[in-house]
Amino acid sequence: MKIIASFFLLFLSFSLNAQDNTIWTADSLVGKFNVKKRYTYNTSISNGGHNIDYFNKAGNLIKTELISSITDQVLITTDYYYDGLGRLYASKTTPAGPRTAKAGFINALDEKYESLITYYEYYKDSKLKRKYYLDTLNKKIKYECLYSGDSTTMDNKWYDGNGNLVRERLDYFEKGRYIYKSELRKYDSASVIVKTEISSYANEYNSNGELIKSTFKGPECLSIRIFSYYDNGLLKEKKGDECAVNWKYKYKYY
């Protein structure tokens, strides 16, 4: 059960909160190189499992699967849906069965879901403005993320069942996609801030503008993250991270 819960939390950070800023680097080149599948391997723990992302020929992510390294079965699937302008308007995350749902969804969201639908909204220029999902019991917003139109900030907000703000994480970006600072705020029942934690990322880039090193400093953790790339610029590996997760990436093409 612990292994499945760990899998789900890693998968959830990709599918819902986009918390791993390194995956954005790979995403920016998927369409250019006609990537069909991207394999993401968790190398931080033994039997870490892996994600498979499926893309169409336009470079749009259409499905993500979380695969068990023990049984090779699909544990969780996310399907992505696009409008006529090619913009993502919804994604649906579904566990393979009750055992996966209980281990993953209750621990991560304090609720039991058969599936979870995330919705996306855009500015007039088609830049992402907001994504959110609802509490399945009372249909109130459980989580939302607000994006600045200039790609410099991302404001994540979590709410309780009554619609009260309980936690917020404001991420600041440089070069339009790399996090350099995060501010985590925790609220009491009256939505008053009771605790604030600041994390920083000192980023270094190569001549191609690719992130190659990020020194992360959080309230309880300090680590140096190293990134490597394939010759075509797609992300190959993130390692040296003691605070979160190490990844290896592989690709298949059309």
C-alpha positions in Angstrom: 0.0 0.0 0.0 2.9 2.4 0.8 4.4 1.8 -2.6 1.1 2.5 -4.4 0.6 5.7 -2.3 4.1 6.8 -3.2 3.5 6.2 -6.9 0.3 8.2 -6.8 1.8 11.2 -5.0 4.6 11.4 -7.6 2.1 11.0 -10.4 -0.2 13.6 -8.9 2.6 16.2 -8.8 2.9 15.8 -12.6 -0.7 15.6 -13.6 -2.3 18.2 -11.3 0.2 20.7 -9.9 3.0 20.7 -12.4 5.3 20.9 -9.4 8.4 19.4 -11.1 9.6 22.4 -13.2 12.1 20.2 -15.1 9.5 18.4 -17.1 8.6 21.7 -18.8 12.0 21.7 -20.5 11.2 18.4 -22.2 7.7 19.4 -23.1 8.8 22.4 -25.1 10.5 20.2 -27.7 8.1 17.3 -27.9 6.2 18.6 -30.9 9.4 19.7 -32.7 10.9 16.2 -32.6 7.6 14.3 -33.1 7.7 12.5 -29.8 5.2 9.7 -29.5 5.9 8.5 -26.0 7.9 9.8 -23.1 9.0 7.4 -20.3 9.7 8.9 -16.9 11.5 6.7 -14.4 11.6 7.5 -10.7 15.2 6.6 -9.6 14.9 7.9 -6.0 13.4 4.6 -4.6 13.8 1.0 -5.5 10.8 -0.4 -7.5 10.0 3.3 -8.2 7.8 2.6 -11.2 7.4 4.9 -14.2 5.1 7.1 -16.1 4.4 6.9 -19.8 3.2 10.1 -21.6 1.5 9.7 -25.0 1.5 12.5 -27.5 -0.3 13.1 -30.8 1.6 14.3 -33.9 0.7 17.9 -33.0 2.8 17.5 -29.8 -0.3 17.5 -27.5 -0.2 15.3 -24.4 -3.2 12.9 -24.8 -2.7 10.3 -22.1 -0.5 9.5 -19.1 -0.2 6.2 -17.4 1.5 5.3 -14.1 3.0 1.8 -14.4 3.8 -0.5 -11.5 7.4 -1.7 -11.6 6.4 -4.8 -9.7 3.4 -6.0 -11.7 3.9 -3.9 -14.9 0.2 -3.0 -14.6 -1.3 0.4 -15.1 -2.2 1.9 -11.7 -3.5 5.3 -12.7 -4.5 6.9 -16.1 -5.0 10.5 -17.0 -6.7 11.4 -20.3 -6.4 15.0 -21.8 -9.0 16.7 -23.9 -8.5 19.6 -26.3 -10.7 22.2 -28.0 -10.7 23.3 -31.6 -7.9 25.7 -31.0 -5.7 22.9 -29.6 -6.0 24.1 -26.0 -6.3 21.7 -23.2 -9.7 22.2 -21.6 -10.0 19.2 -19.3 -8.1 16.2 -18.0 -9.5 13.1 -16.2 -7.4 11.1 -13.8 -8.7 7.6 -13.0 -7.3 4.9 -10.7 -7.3 1.3 -12.0 -9.3 0.0 -9.0 -10.5 0.5 -5.5 -7.2 -0.4 -3.9 -5.3 2.2 -5.9 -8.0 4.8 -5.3 -7.9 4.2 -1.5 -4.2 4.3 -1.3 -3.7 7.3 -3.6 -6.8 9.5 -3.5 -7.6 9.4 0.2 -4.0 10.1 1.2 -3.5 12.9 -1.4 -6.9 14.6 -1.4 -8.7 13.5 1.8 -11.5 12.1 -0.3 -12.4 9.0 -2.2 -12.7 9.5 -6.0 -13.5 7.1 -8.8 -12.0 9.8 -11.1 -10.8 13.4 -10.8 -11.5 16.0 -13.5 -9.3 19.0 -13.8 -10.5 22.0 -15.9 -8.4 24.7 -17.7 -9.2 28.3 -18.6 -7.2 30.7 -20.8 -6.5 34.4 -21.4 -7.7 35.9 -24.8 -4.2 35.2 -26.2 -4.6 31.5 -25.3 -2.1 31.5 -22.5 -3.1 29.4 -19.6 -5.0 31.4 -17.0 -6.3 28.9 -14.5 -6.8 25.2 -13.7 -8.9 23.8 -11.0 -10.8 20.7 -9.7 -13.8 20.4 -7.5 -14.7 18.6 -4.3 -16.9 15.8 -5.5 -19.1 15.9 -2.5 -20.2 19.6 -2.5 -18.9 20.7 -5.9 -16.9 23.5 -4.4 -13.3 24.2 -5.6 -10.9 22.0 -3.9 -7.7 23.2 -5.7 -7.0 25.9 -8.2 -3.9 27.3 -9.8 -3.8 30.9 -11.2 -1.2 31.7 -13.9 0.1 35.2 -14.6 -0.3 36.3 -18.2 3.4 37.1 -18.5 4.5 33.6 -17.3 6.3 34.9 -14.2 4.1 33.5 -11.3 1.9 30.6 -10.5 -0.4 30.7 -7.5 -1.6 27.3 -6.2 -4.5 27.3 -3.7 -6.0 24.5 -1.7 -9.4 24.7 0.0 -11.3 22.7 2.7 -14.8 21.3 2.2 -16.4 24.6 3.2 -14.5 26.6 0.6 -12.0 28.1 3.1 -8.4 28.6 1.9 -6.1 26.4 3.9 -2.8 26.4 2.0 -1.2 28.4 -0.8 2.0 28.1 -2.8 3.2 31.0 -4.9 5.9 30.1 -7.4 8.0 32.6 -9.2 9.6 31.8 -12.6 12.5 33.0 -14.6 12.8 32.6 -18.4 9.1 31.9 -18.4 9.3 28.3 -17.0 12.0 27.8 -14.4 11.1 28.2 -10.7 13.5 30.4 -8.7 11.5 31.0 -5.6 8.4 29.5 -3.8 6.4 30.9 -1.0 4.2 28.4 1.0 1.5 29.9 3.2 -0.6 28.0 5.7 -3.9 29.3 6.9 -6.1 28.8 10.0 -9.9 28.2 9.9 -10.5 31.9 9.4 -8.2 32.0 6.4 -5.6 34.0 8.3 -1.9 33.2 7.5 -0.4 31.3 10.4 2.9 30.1 8.8 5.0 31.1 5.8 7.9 29.1 4.3 10.3 30.4 1.6 12.3 28.2 -0.7 14.8 29.4 -3.3 16.3 27.9 -6.5 19.7 29.3 -7.7 19.6 28.2 -11.4 22.5 27.8 -13.9 22.1 27.4 -17.6 24.2 26.3 -20.6 24.7 28.2 -23.8 21.5 26.8 -25.2 19.5 28.2 -22.3 18.9 24.8 -20.8 18.8 24.4 -17.0 21.9 22.4 -16.0 22.1 23.0 -12.2 19.7 24.2 -9.6 20.7 24.7 -5.9 17.5 24.3 -3.9 17.3 25.7 -0.4 14.1 25.1 1.6 13.2 25.4 5.3 14.4 21.9 6.1 16.5 20.9 3.0 19.4 22.0 0.9 20.3 20.1 -2.3 22.0 20.5 -5.6 20.1 19.3 -8.7 22.0 18.4 -11.8 20.3 18.1 -15.3 21.5 16.4 -18.4 20.2 16.4 -22.0 20.1 14.3 -25.1 21.8 15.7 -28.2 18.5 17.0 -29.6 17.8 19.0 -26.4 15.2 16.7 -24.7 15.7 16.2 -21.0 17.6 13.0 -20.1 18.0 13.0 -16.4 17.6 14.9 -13.1 19.7 13.7 -10.2 21.4 14.7 -7.0 18.1 15.7 -5.4 17.8 14.8 -1.7 14.6 16.8 -1.2 12.3 15.4 -3.8 12.6 12.9 -6.7 15.2 11.9 -9.2 14.1 11.2 -12.8 15.3 9.6 -16.0 13.6 10.3 -19.3 13.4 8.2 -22.5 11.5 8.9 -25.7 10.0 7.1 -28.6 9.2 9.0 -31.9 6.7 8.8 -34.7 
